[in-house]
Amino acid sequence: HVQLVESGGGSVQTGGSLRLSCVVHGYDNAEYCMAWFRQAPGKEREGVAAMDGYRNIHYGDKVKGRFTVSQDNARNHLVLEMTALQPEDTAVYSCAAEESFGGACNTNGHHWVKGQYDHWGQGTQVTVS
């Protein structure tokens, strides 16, 4: 059974910063391709940041230059550092993961395709005002 545990959401003023963390609790020594998505009220879920099986990093256009994603060496912990936050960044942020086999993930080249991720966290609220 694989479980994603997210933390770090909250409320911040415009221009502020937040750090989101996602830890995968799953199989011993398993590695994961991981990503952050977000969904604002009344809007589609959109990709924020992703790290693929070869540690290539991808950012959504709206967050480039402001958000930074990183993953630990064990490849089961993804951190999203968010700076210069704006009210339009307000959303529920969810972590997604797919098990990697030697760098191979179905999400390689398809990192914004939500259906390619096997596991999802509950989501954490980020509010910018």
Contacts in CASP RR format, 6 or more apart in sequence:
PFRMAT RR
TARGET T0000
AUTHOR 0000-0000-0000
METHOD contacts of the structure
MODEL  1
HVQLVESGGGSVQTGGSLRLSCVVHGYDNAEYCMAWFRQAPGKEREGVAA
MDGYRNIHYGDKVKGRFTVSQDNARNHLVLEMTALQPEDTAVYSCAAEES
FGGACNTNGHHWVKGQYDHWGQGTQVTVS
1 26 0 8 1.000
2 24 0 8 1.000
2 25 0 8 1.000
2 26 0 8 1.000
2 27 0 8 1.000
2 97 0 8 1.000
2 99 0 8 1.000
2 118 0 8 1.000
2 119 0 8 1.000
3 24 0 8 1.000
3 25 0 8 1.000
3 26 0 8 1.000
3 119 0 8 1.000
3 121 0 8 1.000
4 22 0 8 1.000
4 23 0 8 1.000
4 24 0 8 1.000
4 25 0 8 1.000
4 95 0 8 1.000
4 96 0 8 1.000
4 97 0 8 1.000
4 119 0 8 1.000
4 120 0 8 1.000
4 121 0 8 1.000
4 122 0 8 1.000
5 22 0 8 1.000
5 23 0 8 1.000
5 25 0 8 1.000
5 121 0 8 1.000
6 20 0 8 1.000
6 21 0 8 1.000
6 22 0 8 1.000
6 93 0 8 1.000
6 94 0 8 1.000
6 95 0 8 1.000
6 121 0 8 1.000
6 122 0 8 1.000
6 123 0 8 1.000
6 124 0 8 1.000
7 20 0 8 1.000
7 21 0 8 1.000
7 22 0 8 1.000
7 124 0 8 1.000
8 18 0 8 1.000
8 19 0 8 1.000
8 20 0 8 1.000
8 21 0 8 1.000
8 124 0 8 1.000
9 18 0 8 1.000
9 20 0 8 1.000
9 93 0 8 1.000
9 124 0 8 1.000
9 125 0 8 1.000
9 126 0 8 1.000
10 18 0 8 1.000
10 124 0 8 1.000
10 125 0 8 1.000
10 126 0 8 1.000
10 127 0 8 1.000
11 127 0 8 1.000
11 128 0 8 1.000
11 129 0 8 1.000
12 18 0 8 1.000
12 85 0 8 1.000
12 126 0 8 1.000
12 127 0 8 1.000
12 128 0 8 1.000
13 128 0 8 1.000
13 129 0 8 1.000
14 85 0 8 1.000
14 86 0 8 1.000
14 87 0 8 1.000
14 128 0 8 1.000
14 129 0 8 1.000
15 83 0 8 1.000
15 84 0 8 1.000
15 85 0 8 1.000
15 86 0 8 1.000
15 128 0 8 1.000
16 83 0 8 1.000
16 84 0 8 1.000
16 85 0 8 1.000
16 128 0 8 1.000
17 81 0 8 1.000
17 82 0 8 1.000
17 83 0 8 1.000
17 84 0 8 1.000
17 85 0 8 1.000
18 82 0 8 1.000
18 85 0 8 1.000
18 126 0 8 1.000
19 79 0 8 1.000
19 80 0 8 1.000
19 81 0 8 1.000
19 82 0 8 1.000
20 36 0 8 1.000
20 79 0 8 1.000
20 80 0 8 1.000
20 82 0 8 1.000
20 93 0 8 1.000
20 95 0 8 1.000
20 124 0 8 1.000
20 126 0 8 1.000
21 77 0 8 1.000
21 78 0 8 1.000
21 79 0 8 1.000
21 80 0 8 1.000
22 34 0 8 1.000
22 36 0 8 1.000
22 77 0 8 1.000
22 78 0 8 1.000
22 79 0 8 1.000
22 80 0 8 1.000
22 95 0 8 1.000
22 97 0 8 1.000
22 121 0 8 1.000
23 76 0 8 1.000
23 77 0 8 1.000
24 30 0 8 1.000
24 32 0 8 1.000
24 34 0 8 1.000
24 76 0 8 1.000
24 77 0 8 1.000
24 97 0 8 1.000
24 119 0 8 1.000
26 76 0 8 1.000
27 99 0 8 1.000
30 76 0 8 1.000
30 99 0 8 1.000
31 74 0 8 1.000
31 75 0 8 1.000
31 76 0 8 1.000
31 99 0 8 1.000
31 100 0 8 1.000
31 102 0 8 1.000
31 103 0 8 1.000
32 75 0 8 1.000
32 76 0 8 1.000
32 97 0 8 1.000
32 98 0 8 1.000
32 99 0 8 1.000
32 100 0 8 1.000
32 119 0 8 1.000
33 50 0 8 1.000
33 51 0 8 1.000
33 52 0 8 1.000
33 53 0 8 1.000
33 97 0 8 1.000
33 98 0 8 1.000
33 99 0 8 1.000
33 100 0 8 1.000
33 103 0 8 1.000
33 105 0 8 1.000
33 107 0 8 1.000
33 108 0 8 1.000
33 111 0 8 1.000
34 50 0 8 1.000
34 51 0 8 1.000
34 71 0 8 1.000
34 75 0 8 1.000
34 78 0 8 1.000
34 95 0 8 1.000
34 96 0 8 1.000
34 97 0 8 1.000
34 98 0 8 1.000
35 47 0 8 1.000
35 48 0 8 1.000
35 49 0 8 1.000
35 50 0 8 1.000
35 51 0 8 1.000
35 78 0 8 1.000
35 95 0 8 1.000
35 96 0 8 1.000
35 97 0 8 1.000
35 107 0 8 1.000
35 111 0 8 1.000
35 112 0 8 1.000
35 117 0 8 1.000
36 47 0 8 1.000
36 48 0 8 1.000
36 49 0 8 1.000
36 50 0 8 1.000
36 69 0 8 1.000
36 78 0 8 1.000
36 80 0 8 1.000
36 93 0 8 1.000
36 94 0 8 1.000
36 95 0 8 1.000
36 96 0 8 1.000
37 45 0 8 1.000
37 46 0 8 1.000
37 47 0 8 1.000
37 48 0 8 1.000
37 93 0 8 1.000
37 94 0 8 1.000
37 96 0 8 1.000
37 114 0 8 1.000
38 45 0 8 1.000
38 46 0 8 1.000
38 47 0 8 1.000
38 48 0 8 1.000
38 89 0 8 1.000
38 91 0 8 1.000
38 92 0 8 1.000
38 93 0 8 1.000
38 94 0 8 1.000
38 126 0 8 1.000
39 45 0 8 1.000
39 46 0 8 1.000
39 91 0 8 1.000
39 92 0 8 1.000
39 94 0 8 1.000
40 88 0 8 1.000
40 90 0 8 1.000
40 91 0 8 1.000
40 92 0 8 1.000
43 91 0 8 1.000
45 94 0 8 1.000
45 114 0 8 1.000
46 60 0 8 1.000
46 62 0 8 1.000
46 112 0 8 1.000
47 60 0 8 1.000
47 112 0 8 1.000
48 59 0 8 1.000
48 60 0 8 1.000
48 63 0 8 1.000
48 67 0 8 1.000
48 80 0 8 1.000
48 93 0 8 1.000
49 57 0 8 1.000
49 58 0 8 1.000
49 59 0 8 1.000
49 60 0 8 1.000
49 63 0 8 1.000
49 67 0 8 1.000
49 68 0 8 1.000
49 69 0 8 1.000
49 80 0 8 1.000
50 57 0 8 1.000
50 58 0 8 1.000
50 69 0 8 1.000
50 107 0 8 1.000
50 111 0 8 1.000
50 112 0 8 1.000
51 57 0 8 1.000
51 58 0 8 1.000
51 69 0 8 1.000
51 70 0 8 1.000
51 71 0 8 1.000
51 78 0 8 1.000
52 58 0 8 1.000
52 105 0 8 1.000
52 107 0 8 1.000
52 108 0 8 1.000
52 109 0 8 1.000
52 111 0 8 1.000
53 100 0 8 1.000
53 102 0 8 1.000
53 103 0 8 1.000
53 104 0 8 1.000
53 105 0 8 1.000
53 107 0 8 1.000
53 108 0 8 1.000
54 103 0 8 1.000
54 108 0 8 1.000
55 71 0 8 1.000
57 69 0 8 1.000
58 111 0 8 1.000
58 112 0 8 1.000
59 65 0 8 1.000
59 67 0 8 1.000
59 69 0 8 1.000
60 112 0 8 1.000
62 88 0 8 1.000
63 82 0 8 1.000
63 89 0 8 1.000
66 82 0 8 1.000
66 83 0 8 1.000
66 84 0 8 1.000
66 85 0 8 1.000
67 80 0 8 1.000
67 81 0 8 1.000
67 82 0 8 1.000
67 83 0 8 1.000
68 80 0 8 1.000
68 81 0 8 1.000
68 83 0 8 1.000
69 78 0 8 1.000
69 79 0 8 1.000
69 80 0 8 1.000
69 81 0 8 1.000
70 78 0 8 1.000
70 79 0 8 1.000
70 81 0 8 1.000
71 77 0 8 1.000
71 78 0 8 1.000
71 79 0 8 1.000
75 100 0 8 1.000
78 95 0 8 1.000
78 97 0 8 1.000
80 93 0 8 1.000
82 89 0 8 1.000
82 126 0 8 1.000
85 126 0 8 1.000
85 128 0 8 1.000
86 128 0 8 1.000
87 128 0 8 1.000
87 129 0 8 1.000
88 128 0 8 1.000
89 126 0 8 1.000
89 128 0 8 1.000
90 126 0 8 1.000
90 127 0 8 1.000
90 128 0 8 1.000
90 129 0 8 1.000
91 125 0 8 1.000
91 126 0 8 1.000
92 123 0 8 1.000
92 124 0 8 1.000
92 125 0 8 1.000
92 126 0 8 1.000
93 123 0 8 1.000
93 124 0 8 1.000
93 125 0 8 1.000
93 126 0 8 1.000
94 120 0 8 1.000
94 121 0 8 1.000
94 122 0 8 1.000
94 123 0 8 1.000
94 124 0 8 1.000
95 120 0 8 1.000
95 121 0 8 1.000
95 123 0 8 1.000
96 114 0 8 1.000
96 117 0 8 1.000
96 119 0 8 1.000
96 120 0 8 1.000
96 121 0 8 1.000
97 117 0 8 1.000
97 118 0 8 1.000
97 119 0 8 1.000
97 120 0 8 1.000
98 105 0 8 1.000
98 106 0 8 1.000
98 107 0 8 1.000
98 116 0 8 1.000
98 117 0 8 1.000
98 118 0 8 1.000
98 119 0 8 1.000
99 105 0 8 1.000
99 118 0 8 1.000
105 116 0 8 1.000
106 116 0 8 1.000
107 113 0 8 1.000
107 116 0 8 1.000
107 117 0 8 1.000
110 116 0 8 1.000
END
